[in-house]
Amino acid sequence: MLKKLLQRFTSNIDSPLMFISTVLLAVGLFTLYSAANQDASRLIAQGINIAVALSVMWVAAQVPPQMLMRLAVPIYLVGVALLVAVDLFGEIVNGSQRWLNLGFVRFQPSEMLKIATPLVLAWYFDKHEGEVRLRDFLVAAILLAIPVGLIMKQPDLGTAMLVLAAGFYVIFLAGLPWKLMLGMAAAAGAAMPIFWSMLHDYQRRRVLTLLDPTSDPLGAGYHIIQSTIAVGSGGLKGKGWLEGTQTHLDFIPERTTDFIFAVYSEEFGLIGNSILLLLYLALIARGMVIAANAATFFSRLLAGAITLSFFTYAFVNMGMVSGILPVVGVPLPLISYGGTALVTLFLGIGILMSIQKHRKLIQT
């Protein structure tokens, strides 16, 4: 009886995805323990976040892709409405208006759009499968531009970038012509002066600091300088778990969240980084296999976009910690401390599991 109940409970769980995710979570907990100066309370709090995220993953894995397709438009509209509500009534924290306070809970609606945007775009292209035309790409661009614009207005460049990337992946996988891509790239290059003028002062400082961190070593350049020192000081094998001097002498800022990769690099070195990269590559490879075997055009687009979003998370975080990208506040997936981003990531993993479970069965 217990065996049957367990099998039923885990029937929709994809074993390879679950194994890779569990290993990454374990790496994250070990690194967090060191980054938090061996503070057990921070570890317990992250354990609660993981429990919530895994529960969300399990629920998402039970929802068939057909139901997700029916819910795509309502979820997107609710998400956009919440972003408008943030703009009108949102709570301002540290100069940014990103949160809605409902009294009993405070949440960040922009996280919802990381899934809602690729979901509605995959729905739209599925409706036009076999006859995707230029105007369909234009409609998709508008559907993508609305949430991205509202999120940038908060301002939240990191989340806007992730939503933009997730939406773009759907458009690209739907068959975006290379000529149109080149034209868009040229147009984006021509619009850079306008985009630069729209950036907030702190965002401009981040870009300028990337080019020359030493121009403000105790201010805007401090994060990049200290994190690159930590990454470089790890060497080949690292200094050892709990032995990172940059970490435990408090030189690394935000070391449990956005800059946890600097802690990991210092303590586990190049070998540890290589293992971490292999784990992310394995996660992405499994996601792409699920996308390739998906039953419908909608499922393939959605699975591909979610999987490539994991790549974006990891690439942007590692890039900003290593000093090759501006600091935009993107966590290291499944490693950084925090609940909201972790729930969003496991929601995506749950959707991948659902798509894998409901793939076509080929008769042989």
C-alpha positions in Angstrom: 0.0 0.0 0.0 2.8 2.4 1.0 4.8 1.5 -2.1 1.8 2.1 -4.4 1.2 5.5 -2.7 4.8 6.5 -3.1 4.8 5.4 -6.8 1.7 7.5 -7.4 3.2 10.5 -5.6 6.4 10.3 -7.7 4.9 9.1 -11.0 5.3 12.5 -12.7 8.8 13.3 -11.3 11.5 13.1 -13.9 14.4 11.2 -12.2 17.3 12.8 -14.1 16.0 16.4 -13.6 15.3 15.6 -9.9 18.8 14.1 -9.4 20.6 17.1 -11.0 18.5 19.6 -9.1 19.1 17.8 -5.8 22.8 17.8 -6.3 22.8 21.5 -7.1 20.7 22.2 -4.0 23.1 20.3 -1.9 26.0 22.3 -3.3 24.1 25.5 -2.6 23.5 24.5 1.0 27.2 23.7 1.6 28.2 27.0 0.0 25.5 29.0 1.9 26.7 27.6 5.2 30.1 29.0 4.6 28.9 32.3 3.0 26.6 32.9 6.1 29.5 32.4 8.5 28.1 29.0 9.6 24.8 30.6 10.6 22.5 27.6 11.0 19.4 29.9 11.0 20.1 31.0 7.4 20.5 27.3 6.5 17.1 26.5 8.1 15.4 29.4 6.3 16.8 28.1 3.0 15.5 24.6 3.8 12.0 26.1 4.2 12.4 27.9 0.9 13.5 24.6 -0.7 10.5 22.7 0.8 8.1 25.3 -0.6 9.8 25.3 -4.0 9.7 21.5 -4.2 6.0 21.5 -3.4 5.4 24.0 -6.2 7.4 21.8 -8.5 5.3 18.7 -7.6 2.1 20.6 -8.2 3.3 21.9 -11.6 4.4 18.4 -12.6 0.8 17.2 -12.2 -0.7 19.9 -14.5 -0.9 18.6 -18.1 0.4 20.9 -20.8 -3.1 21.1 -22.3 -4.3 22.8 -19.1 -1.3 25.1 -19.1 -2.2 26.1 -22.6 -5.7 27.0 -21.6 -4.4 29.0 -18.6 -1.7 30.9 -20.6 -3.7 34.0 -21.5 -5.4 34.5 -18.1 -2.1 34.0 -16.3 -0.4 36.6 -18.5 -3.2 39.1 -18.2 -3.2 38.7 -14.4 0.6 39.1 -14.4 0.5 42.3 -16.4 -2.4 43.7 -14.3 -0.3 43.0 -11.1 2.7 44.9 -12.7 0.3 47.9 -13.4 -0.8 47.6 -9.7 2.8 47.7 -8.6 3.3 50.9 -10.7 0.2 52.5 -9.0 0.3 51.1 -5.5 3.6 49.3 -5.1 5.8 49.5 -2.0 9.0 51.3 -2.5 12.1 49.5 -1.0 15.6 51.0 -1.5 14.4 53.3 -4.2 12.7 50.6 -6.3 9.0 50.0 -6.6 8.8 46.3 -7.1 6.6 44.9 -4.4 2.9 44.6 -3.6 2.0 44.5 0.1 -1.3 42.7 0.8 -1.0 43.0 4.5 -0.5 39.3 5.2 2.1 38.8 2.5 4.5 40.9 0.3 5.4 39.5 -3.1 7.1 40.6 -6.3 4.7 40.1 -9.3 7.6 40.5 -11.9 8.8 36.9 -10.9 5.5 35.6 -12.2 6.2 37.0 -15.7 9.3 34.8 -16.1 6.9 31.9 -16.6 3.8 33.8 -17.8 5.5 35.5 -20.7 7.0 32.4 -22.4 3.7 30.6 -21.6 1.5 33.1 -23.6 4.0 33.4 -26.4 4.1 29.6 -26.8 0.3 29.6 -26.8 0.2 32.3 -29.5 2.7 30.5 -31.8 0.9 27.2 -31.3 -2.3 28.8 -32.5 -0.5 29.8 -35.7 1.6 26.6 -36.2 2.4 26.0 -39.8 1.6 29.5 -40.9 3.8 31.8 -38.8 4.2 35.1 -40.6 6.0 38.3 -40.0 3.0 39.9 -38.4 2.9 37.1 -35.8 6.5 37.9 -34.8 5.4 41.5 -34.4 2.5 40.6 -32.2 4.8 38.4 -30.1 7.2 41.3 -29.8 4.4 43.5 -28.4 3.3 40.8 -26.0 6.9 40.6 -24.8 7.6 44.4 -24.7 4.6 45.1 -22.4 5.9 43.2 -19.3 9.5 44.0 -20.0 8.7 47.8 -20.2 6.7 47.7 -16.9 9.4 45.8 -15.1 12.1 48.2 -16.3 10.0 51.1 -15.0 10.2 49.7 -11.5 13.3 49.7 -12.1 14.5 46.1 -12.1 16.9 45.6 -15.0 17.9 42.0 -13.9 14.3 40.6 -13.9 13.5 42.6 -17.1 16.5 40.9 -18.7 15.4 37.4 -17.7 11.8 38.0 -18.9 13.1 39.4 -22.2 15.4 36.4 -22.6 12.7 33.9 -21.8 10.3 35.5 -24.3 13.0 35.9 -27.0 13.8 32.2 -26.8 10.2 31.3 -27.6 10.2 33.7 -30.6 13.5 32.3 -31.8 12.5 28.7 -31.5 9.2 29.5 -33.3 11.3 30.1 -36.4 12.4 33.7 -36.3 14.2 34.4 -39.6 17.9 35.2 -39.4 17.5 38.2 -41.7 14.9 39.6 -39.2 17.3 38.9 -36.3 20.1 40.8 -38.0 17.7 43.7 -38.7 16.6 43.7 -35.1 20.3 43.7 -33.9 21.1 46.6 -36.2 18.0 48.5 -35.0 19.0 47.8 -31.4 22.5 49.1 -32.0 21.1 52.3 -33.6 18.7 52.7 -30.6 21.5 52.4 -28.0 21.8 56.1 -27.4 18.1 56.3 -26.7 18.3 53.2 -24.4 21.2 54.8 -22.6 19.3 58.0 -21.9 16.4 55.9 -20.5 18.6 54.1 -17.9 18.6 55.3 -14.3 21.8 56.8 -13.0 22.7 53.7 -10.9 22.3 51.6 -14.0 24.6 53.8 -16.0 27.2 53.6 -13.2 27.1 49.8 -13.3 27.9 49.8 -17.0 30.7 52.3 -16.7 32.0 50.5 -13.6 32.2 47.3 -15.7 34.5 49.1 -18.1 36.8 50.5 -15.4 36.0 49.2 -11.8 39.0 51.0 -10.4 37.4 54.4 -11.3 35.4 54.0 -8.1 37.0 51.2 -6.0 35.2 52.0 -2.8 31.8 52.8 -4.4 30.3 51.3 -7.5 33.4 49.3 -8.4 33.7 47.6 -5.0 31.4 44.6 -5.8 33.2 43.7 -9.0 36.8 44.2 -7.6 36.2 42.1 -4.5 34.3 39.3 -6.3 37.0 39.0 -9.0 39.7 38.9 -6.3 37.8 36.0 -4.7 37.3 34.1 -8.0 40.9 34.5 -8.9 42.3 33.6 -5.4 40.6 30.2 -5.5 43.2 28.9 -8.0 43.0 25.4 -9.2 41.8 23.5 -6.2 40.4 26.4 -4.0 41.2 27.2 -0.4 38.9 24.6 1.0 35.3 24.6 2.4 34.9 27.3 5.2 38.5 28.6 4.4 37.7 31.5 2.1 39.5 34.6 3.4 37.6 37.0 1.1 34.3 35.5 2.4 35.1 35.3 6.1 36.8 38.7 6.3 33.6 40.2 4.9 35.1 41.6 1.7 32.4 40.0 -0.6 29.1 41.9 -0.6 25.8 40.1 -0.9 27.7 36.8 -0.6 24.7 34.7 0.2 22.6 35.9 -2.7 23.9 37.5 -5.9 27.6 37.0 -5.2 27.6 33.4 -3.8 29.5 32.2 -6.9 32.5 34.3 -5.6 32.3 32.3 -2.3 32.1 29.0 -4.2 35.0 29.9 -6.5 37.3 30.9 -3.7 36.7 27.7 -1.7 36.5 25.1 -4.5 38.6 26.7 -7.3 38.7 25.9 -11.0 38.0 22.3 -10.4 34.9 23.1 -8.4 33.7 25.6 -11.0 34.1 23.0 -13.8 32.0 20.5 -11.8 29.3 23.2 -11.3 29.3 24.0 -15.0 28.9 20.3 -15.8 25.9 20.1 -13.5 24.3 23.1 -15.2 25.1 21.7 -18.7 23.5 18.4 -17.6 20.4 20.3 -16.4 20.2 22.2 -19.7 20.8 19.0 -21.8 18.0 17.2 -20.0 15.7 20.1 -20.6 16.5 20.2 -24.3 15.9 16.5 -24.6 12.5 17.0 -23.0 11.8 19.8 -25.4 12.8 17.7 -28.4 10.5 14.9 -27.4 7.5 17.1 -26.5 4.2 16.2 -27.9 3.1 19.5 -29.3 4.5 22.7 -30.7 3.3 24.5 -27.6 5.2 22.1 -25.3 8.4 22.2 -27.4 8.5 26.0 -27.4 7.7 26.3 -23.6 10.2 23.6 -22.6 12.9 25.1 -24.8 12.4 28.6 -23.4 12.4 27.4 -19.8 15.5 25.4 -20.3 17.4 28.2 -22.0 16.3 30.5 -19.2 18.3 28.3 -16.8 21.3 29.0 -19.0 20.6 32.8 -18.9 20.4 32.7 -15.1 23.8 30.9 -14.7 25.6 32.8 -17.5 24.5 36.3 -16.3 25.3 35.6 -12.6 28.7 34.0 -13.3 29.4 36.8 -15.8 28.7 39.6 -13.4 30.6 38.0 -10.5 33.6 37.4 -12.9 33.5 41.1 -14.1 32.5 40.4 -17.7 28.9 41.6 -17.3 27.3 44.5 -15.4 25.9 43.8 -11.9 22.2 43.4 -12.5 21.0 41.4 -9.4 20.5 37.9 -10.9 20.8 34.9 -8.5 22.8 31.8 -9.2 20.2 29.2 -10.0 19.5 26.7 -7.2 22.5 27.9 -5.3 21.8 31.5 -4.1 19.8 32.1 -0.9 16.2 33.3 -1.5 12.7 32.0 -1.9 11.1 33.9 -4.8 13.6 33.0 -7.5 13.9 29.4 -6.2 10.1 28.9 -6.4 10.1 30.3 -10.0 13.0 28.0 -11.0 11.3 24.9 -9.6 8.0 25.9 -11.2 9.8 25.8 -14.5 11.4 22.4 -13.6 7.9 21.1 -12.7 6.5 22.2 -16.0 9.4 20.4 -17.8 8.5 17.3 -15.8 4.8 17.6 -16.9 5.8 18.0 -20.5 8.1 14.9 -20.2 5.3 12.8 -18.6 2.8 13.8 -21.3 5.1 13.3 -24.3 3.8 11.2 -27.3 4.1 7.4 -26.9 5.6 6.1 -30.2 4.4 2.6 -31.2 7.2 0.3 -32.3 
